Structures are given as structure tokens and as C-alpha cells.
């Protein structure tokens, strides 16, 4: 059996998305910036995709900028908000300790430019951000609050609408990294009082290398890539039209099937959580209820996550330990440390993210396989022997 359970890292492209791209590779291939009829046909398709994506987010077409993906969108959003704030004498930025590194590293860069950054702690185990903590952290000189919509590692869905309302009431720009949420959770930028939002197509069965930055009308984006006048002069470079068309179709398809997909996935997710919870000295990471439909993240005491991944791969199961961006590192996940997991436990983490085509048979196979591999690794572990002998204290 071969099971792909790493959909938070990337998803397979949908057939409809692939088919939507094909005409823009071999027929409508002209540069959308060209004035001839072929170029204008490409331009018309580009703007049609912009309108369709905007409608799915509750936005206006002119508020949608096409980027290379979530990381670029995060960078441009944070730098834009910081520079807007700087002009008003506001040099304080607020985010959380569990953000994606595209946000955290950009904040570090801004600190070197003189900005002050407050990283809010999250609730232990669940990773929830308290709206009250956001409200109390906002100061007269706060330029931006950035809180991710749903965490890429532990799957926790944050109270975005509450946080957005607080920011709107206090006159502070609000950005959310919605890379894991788009196509999986209903998003409305007006309902949630969102000023800036990032998403990436390959997380909802679209192509890699294409994404969106939503910026509320009236916000003037800072330019990261200089050159031509594409994207209203704020993102130079010939537009990747084929990928834009694939992204639009993939997002439409994901939103159309969202409710039915969640109704099917959530029971499978909960079945997997229940099965893995039966393994002694294990613990679920992230909130039990406020959670992405397909995300399961566990820690298993006495083992190393890297060995767990390799042995599961031998059994035909593709999973990850922490986020895909850091799973090649021996350092424990910053997200798991932020929710209170100690280093020894955080090293033994496993993230399983189910796709819409997952089955009960596959979930049961994963449960059996994880139990077998955890038992195998513990049988070889001197740390486990010390724990069982009472020479160390169990944490989980």
C-alpha cells in the first residue's frame, strides 16, 4: 500500500487545474503586456482569473496581486505594512511565536531596520492565539498584526475574525498567512476584517510557484521586484499565465467541494487521532476541535522523528516531522517548542495530513504502521530503556 499523507507540504494537481492550464501553454501563450490581439487575449484571461479568485475571497479584482507563492506574499505584505507604518511614525509590529518562517524571518529583517517586534505566546498544547493578548499588545505605535489563519504544523485554526475586528477597531493593519487555510476553510476578507492575506496554489491542488497577495483597496504595496509595470507596477516580471489559470480553477474546485470534503475528512482525521492516542506516552499537538480537517500531529516519547519517517516510508507512508520546510533539520520544531513541548519530546513528532481521497482502510493501516514503528524504535532506544527503568521520568 502507498499512502501520501503529506498534503500540508504540497498536494497533487487536480485534473481540472491541469486541463485549465494547457491552452495557455500551447495556444494562448502571448505576453499579456503586448498590445497585439494575441497579447490582449492573454490579458483578458489573466483578468478573468483575477476576478474569479477575488470573488472566492470576498475581495475586489484590483485587490489581488499574483506572486510566486506564499513566501513572497508574506514578505511583501509585512514589508508593505511596515513601510506604511514607518511613514506615520509607527514602528511596532505584532505576530506570534508559531508563524511560518516566511513571516518570522521577514520580521527579523525588519528589526534590523529599526522596527520593534512583539511575538505573542500561544496557549500550551493547542497553539491558539488569544484575541485578548492581541488587544493588550497593541500600542499607539503599532503598525501591523500578523497572525496565521491555520498553522502548517499542528493544524490549529486561529480566531481570525475576532482578531481582525480588534485590529480594525484600533486602526491597525491586519495580515494573515492563509496558505494552509485557502481552499480548506471558508475565507471572506470583509467578514474577517483582513487587510492583507497570503495564499499559495499548491496547497489546494494547484500548480507550484504561483500565489496571491490580497491587499485591501487603498493600501499601496511596496515593490519587492523591480522591472516592468506588471501587477499595477508592484510585481515586475511577465505573468505566469498558465499557472494563474490553474490556480483559479483549483481554488474554484476546492471551494466548491469544501463543505463535502470537510464532512468526509473530519471523521477520518478523528479516527486517526483516536488510534494514535492509544499508543502509550503519545500526545496530540494542536487544538482538538479548532483544527484543519485533514491535519494530525503527534509526539511520541522516546524516539526520533527522522527515524520514524524513514521506517514509515518503507511501509509506503509519506509523512513529515514538523513542517516540510524544516523537516531536513535536526533542530526541533519552533512551533512544538512554542506550545510547550520540551526538546526531547519535540524531536519525536509526526505530522500526517490526509488528502480528500483518504479512506478508512488507509487510516487504519497508518495507525497499525505507526504503532509498529514506534514500538520498533523504542525497542532499540537507550532513552526508552532508561525511561522504563525509572532512570528518567516520563514527560508524556
C-alpha positions in Angstrom: 0.0 0.0 0.0 1.2 3.5 -0.9 -0.3 6.4 1.1 0.5 10.1 0.6 -0.2 11.7 4.0 1.9 14.9 3.5 -0.7 17.2 1.9 0.3 20.1 4.1 3.6 20.1 2.3 2.1 20.0 -1.1 -0.8 18.5 -3.0 -1.2 16.7 -6.3 -2.5 18.9 -9.0 -6.2 18.3 -9.9 -7.0 17.1 -13.4 -9.3 20.2 -13.9 -6.4 22.5 -12.9 -4.1 20.8 -15.4 -6.6 21.0 -18.2 -7.2 24.7 -17.4 -3.5 25.3 -17.9 -3.0 23.5 -21.2 -4.5 26.1 -23.6 -2.2 28.8 -22.1 0.9 26.7 -22.8 0.4 26.0 -26.5 -2.3 28.3 -27.8 -2.8 31.5 -25.7 0.9 31.9 -24.9 1.4 35.6 -25.8 2.7 38.1 -23.3 -0.3 39.8 -21.5 1.6 43.1 -21.7 1.7 43.1 -25.5 -0.7 45.3 -27.4 -1.4 42.9 -30.3 -4.6 40.8 -30.3 -2.8 37.7 -29.1 -1.4 39.6 -26.1 -4.8 41.1 -25.4 -6.4 37.6 -25.4 -3.8 36.6 -22.8 -4.5 39.8 -20.8 -8.2 39.1 -20.9 -7.7 35.6 -19.5 -5.4 36.9 -16.8 -8.0 39.5 -15.6 -10.8 36.9 -15.7 -8.8 34.7 -13.4 -8.2 37.7 -11.1 -11.9 38.3 -10.9 -12.7 34.7 -10.2 -10.1 34.4 -7.4 -11.2 37.7 -5.9 -14.9 36.5 -5.8 -13.8 33.4 -3.8 -12.2 35.6 -1.1 -14.9 38.3 -0.9 -12.4 40.7 -2.5 -12.3 43.1 -5.5 -10.2 42.2 -8.6 -8.0 45.2 -8.1 -7.1 43.9 -4.6 -5.5 40.7 -6.0 -1.8 40.6 -6.9 -0.2 37.5 -8.4 3.1 36.3 -6.8 5.3 33.3 -6.8 3.6 31.8 -3.7 3.0 32.2 0.0 6.5 33.2 1.0 6.8 36.0 -1.4 3.3 37.2 -0.5 4.2 37.1 3.2 7.3 39.1 2.6 5.5 41.8 0.5 2.6 42.1 3.0 4.9 42.6 6.0 7.2 45.0 4.3 4.3 47.0 2.9 2.6 47.3 6.3 5.9 48.2 8.0 6.7 50.9 5.5 3.2 52.3 5.7 3.6 52.4 9.5 7.0 54.0 9.3 5.6 57.0 7.4 3.2 57.5 10.3 5.9 57.0 13.0 4.6 53.6 13.8 7.5 51.1 14.2 5.9 48.4 16.3 4.9 45.0 14.7 3.0 42.2 16.4 3.0 38.5 15.4 3.1 35.1 17.1 5.7 32.6 18.0 4.3 29.9 15.7 4.3 31.7 12.4 5.9 30.3 9.3 9.5 31.3 8.8 8.5 33.4 5.8 6.9 35.7 8.4 9.4 35.3 11.2 12.5 35.8 9.1 10.9 38.9 7.5 10.2 40.3 10.9 13.9 39.7 11.8 14.9 41.6 8.7 12.6 44.5 9.7 14.0 44.5 13.3 17.4 45.3 11.7 15.8 48.3 10.0 14.7 49.7 13.4 11.3 48.1 13.9 10.3 46.6 17.3 8.7 43.2 17.1 6.4 41.6 19.7 5.9 37.8 19.3 2.9 36.7 21.2 2.9 33.4 23.1 0.2 30.8 22.3 -1.8 28.6 24.5 0.1 25.4 25.6 -0.6 22.3 23.6 -3.4 23.9 21.5 -1.4 26.7 19.9 -4.4 29.1 20.0 -3.7 32.8 19.9 -5.8 34.7 22.5 -7.6 37.7 20.9 -7.3 39.4 24.4 -3.5 39.1 24.2 -3.6 40.7 20.7 -5.7 43.6 22.1 -3.4 44.2 25.1 -0.3 44.1 22.9 -1.5 46.8 20.5 0.1 50.2 21.2 -0.4 53.7 19.7 2.7 53.0 17.5 1.6 49.5 16.3 1.7 49.3 12.5 0.7 45.7 12.0 -0.7 42.5 13.5 0.2 39.3 11.6 -1.5 36.0 12.7 -1.7 32.9 10.5 -5.1 31.6 9.7 -4.2 28.0 10.4 -0.9 26.5 11.5 1.0 24.5 8.9 2.4 22.1 11.5 -0.2 21.5 14.2 -3.3 22.4 12.2 -4.8 24.8 14.8 -7.3 27.2 13.2 -6.9 30.6 14.9 -9.8 33.0 15.8 -9.1 35.2 12.8 -12.4 37.1 12.7 -12.1 38.2 16.4 -8.5 39.3 15.9 -9.4 41.1 12.7 -12.2 43.0 14.4 -9.9 44.1 17.2 -7.3 45.4 14.7 -10.0 47.2 12.7 -11.4 48.9 15.8 -7.9 50.0 16.9 -6.9 51.2 13.4 -4.1 48.7 13.0 -3.4 46.7 9.7 -4.1 43.0 10.0 -2.3 40.4 7.9 -3.0 36.7 7.8 -0.9 33.9 6.3 -3.8 31.8 4.9 -1.6 29.4 2.9 -2.9 26.3 4.8 -6.5 27.6 5.1 -7.3 28.7 1.5 -9.3 26.1 -0.3 -9.9 24.2 3.0 -11.7 26.8 5.2 -14.2 29.4 4.1 -12.5 32.8 3.8 -14.1 36.2 3.5 -11.7 39.1 3.8 -14.5 41.6 4.7 -16.2 39.4 7.3 -12.8 38.7 8.9 -11.6 42.3 8.7 -8.4 41.2 6.9 -6.3 43.9 5.3 -3.6 41.7 3.8 -3.7 37.9 3.0 -1.3 35.4 1.5 -2.1 32.1 -0.2 -0.3 29.5 -2.4 -1.9 27.4 -5.1 0.0 24.2 -4.5 -1.7 23.7 -1.1 -5.1 23.3 -2.7 -4.3 21.1 -5.8 -3.0 23.9 -8.0 0.5 24.4 -9.5 3.6 25.2 -7.6 5.3 28.6 -7.9 2.2 30.7 -8.0 0.3 32.5 -5.3 -1.8 35.6 -4.3 -1.4 38.6 -2.1 -4.7 40.3 -1.3 -4.3 43.9 -0.2 -7.3 45.9 0.8 -8.1 48.8 -1.6 -6.2 51.9 -0.5 -3.1 50.1 0.6 -0.1 50.9 -1.6 2.1 47.8 -1.9 5.8 48.1 -1.5 7.6 46.8 -4.6 9.9 43.8 -4.0 10.8 43.0 -7.6 11.7 45.9 -9.8 11.4 45.9 -13.6 8.3 46.1 -15.7 4.9 47.5 -14.9 3.1 44.2 -14.4 0.6 43.8 -11.5 0.0 47.6 -11.4 3.7 48.2 -11.2 4.1 46.3 -7.9 5.4 42.9 -9.0 7.6 43.1 -12.1 8.0 40.1 -14.4 5.9 38.6 -17.2 2.9 37.0 -15.6 2.8 33.2 -15.3 -0.5 33.0 -17.1 -0.8 29.2 -17.3 -0.2 28.8 -13.6 -2.6 31.6 -12.8 -5.3 29.8 -14.8 -4.5 26.6 -13.0 -4.7 28.3 -9.6 -8.0 29.9 -10.4 -9.6 26.6 -11.4 -8.0 24.7 -8.4 -9.4 27.3 -6.0 -12.8 27.2 -7.5 -12.9 23.4 -7.4 -11.6 23.4 -3.8 -14.2 25.9 -2.6 -17.0 24.1 -4.4 -16.1 20.8 -2.7 -15.0 22.3 0.6 -18.1 21.5 2.7 -18.5 18.0 1.4 -14.7 17.4 1.7 -14.6 18.5 5.3 -17.6 16.4 6.2 -15.8 13.4 4.8 -12.3 14.2 6.1 -13.1 15.2 9.7 -14.3 11.7 10.8 -11.2 10.1 9.2 -9.0 12.7 11.0 -10.7 11.9 14.3 -10.4 8.2 13.7 -6.6 8.7 13.2 -6.3 10.8 16.3 -8.1 8.2 18.4 -6.0 5.4 17.0 -2.7 7.1 17.6 -3.8 8.3 21.1 -3.8 4.6 22.1 0.0 4.4 21.7 1.4 4.8 25.2 3.3 8.1 26.0 2.0 9.9 23.0 0.3 13.3 22.7 -1.7 15.2 20.1 -0.3 18.6 19.2 -2.7 21.4 18.4 -6.3 22.1 19.3 -8.6 19.1 19.2 -11.6 20.9 17.7 -10.4 24.1 16.1 -8.3 22.2 13.6 -7.8 21.8 9.8 -9.9 18.9 8.5 -7.0 16.7 7.5 -4.3 17.6 9.9 -3.0 15.2 12.7 0.2 15.9 14.6 1.6 13.7 17.4 4.6 13.5 19.6 5.9 10.0 20.7 8.2 10.0 23.6 11.5 8.1 23.4 12.0 8.2 19.6 13.4 10.4 16.9 11.1 11.8 14.2 13.6 11.3 11.4 13.8 7.5 12.0 10.0 7.3 12.3 9.6 9.0 8.9 12.1 6.6 7.2 10.6 3.5 8.6 7.1 4.7 7.7 8.3 5.4 4.2 9.5 1.7 4.0 5.9 0.8 4.7 4.6 3.1 1.9 3.5 6.0 4.0 4.7 9.5 3.1 4.6 11.8 6.1 6.6 14.6 7.7 8.1 15.6 11.0 7.3 19.2 11.6 6.9 21.5 8.6 8.3 20.4 5.2 10.5 23.5 5.1 12.4 22.3 8.2 12.0 18.5 8.2 15.5 18.1 6.9 16.9 19.8 10.0 17.8 18.1 13.3 16.5 21.1 15.3 13.1 20.6 16.9 10.2 22.5 15.5 9.8 26.1 16.8 6.1 25.5 16.8 6.2 22.5 19.0 8.6 24.3 21.4 6.2 27.3 21.4 3.3 25.1 22.5 5.3 23.8 25.4 6.8 20.5 24.1 10.4 20.0 25.5 13.2 19.3 23.1 13.3 15.5 23.8 9.6 15.2 23.0 9.5 17.6 20.1 12.1 15.5 18.3 9.7 12.6 18.2 7.0 14.4 16.2 4.9 13.2 13.3 2.7 15.2 11.0 0.1 13.3 8.9 -2.1 15.4 6.6 -4.8 13.5 4.8 -6.0 14.2 1.3 -9.6 14.3 0.1 -9.3 10.8 -1.3 -8.2 9.2 2.0 -10.1 6.1 3.1 -10.8 4.2 6.4 -8.6 1.4 5.2 -5.7 3.8 4.7 -6.2 5.4 8.1 -6.3 2.0 9.8 -3.1 1.0 8.0 -1.4 4.2 9.2 -2.5 3.5 12.8 -1.1 0.0 12.7 2.1 1.0 11.0 2.8 3.9 13.3 2.2 1.7 16.3 4.6 -1.0 14.9 7.3 1.5 14.0 7.1 3.4 17.4 7.4 0.0 19.1 10.4 -1.0 17.0 12.2 2.3 17.6 11.6 2.2 21.3 12.9 -1.3 21.4 16.3 0.0 20.1 16.3 3.2 22.2 18.6 3.5 25.2 16.5 6.5 26.3 13.4 4.4 26.3 15.1 1.7 28.4 16.1 4.4 30.9 12.5 5.7 31.0 11.1 2.2 31.5 13.7 1.5 34.2 12.8 4.7 36.1 16.2 6.3 35.5 14.3 9.1 33.7 10.9 10.5 34.2 8.2 10.2 31.5 7.0 13.5 30.2 4.0 12.3 28.2 
